[in-house]
Amino acid sequence: MIAPASTVTSHLPIVHAAPAWADRARAEWFEVSRYGANALPIGVGGRGGAWYVDGPFGEGVLRAYRRGGLMAKLSTEHYLWMGQGRTRCVREVELLVRLREQGLPVPEPIAGAWWREGFLYRAALLMRRVAVRADLMSLVHEDASRAPWVNVGETLARFHAVGAHHPDLNARNVLQSREGQIVIIDWDRGRLGGLSGPWVARELARLERSLLKYRRHVSEQQIAEGMAALRSAHGAALKALTK
């Protein structure tokens, strides 16, 4: 549950827990310093402000929300307060819960939290850690011909079939678990709603641009061939799912 605004302090945050963690999530879980050596900074991709942590919830990922672009020149971590339900963390927790209810492979949210500072706020998200083998970019670097293009395409079709819009579908946000499952992460500003349309092609194009941007030794032809296989699998799966 969301705590009333009158309980906001300048120290511990207000916590919005996922239903499964409603009676267990604690504000202290969002204080990185409390983890000591059990907090390991995540250095690949993103804008910083994320850690692997071990706590009463098991292995988790604690991510502070960070701004990019022009707004980052004003503040990298503050957002305009527009009510509890409009905070980045609450919206992402609720979206992840809804996606998981539909059987879609996303991280399990534990809770979101925010620190109110007048007309501004800071926020963070705590999730269960996915047992990751590698992200799609790393798998392509490893061997583009054996990367899970078809599996990724079929998985993305499942999201698109229910109208799940990912705000930043890039190759670092597509993970393969140790069991081989494809998991899609980083749903900040994502949303559910709307039938398949031009936005689906735009998301796949964004994924392809990220692969080309960070391809290193992988040729453009290899990326093109992989994306062709991905799009073919995606199209077939989406058609079957939306009959």
Secondary structure, DSSP 8 states (H G I E B T S, - for coil): ----GGG--SSS-EEEE-GGGTTT--GGGG-GGGGGGGEEE--SSTTS-EEEEEETTEEEEEEE----GGGGGT-SS-EE---GGGSHHHHHHHHHHHHHHTT-----EEEEEEEEETTEEEEEEEEE---EEEEHHHHHHH-GGGS-HHHHHHHHHHHHHTTEE-TT--TTSEEEETTS-EEE---TT-EE---S-HHHHHHHHHHHHHHHHT-TTS-HHHHHHHHHHHHHHHHHHHHHHT-
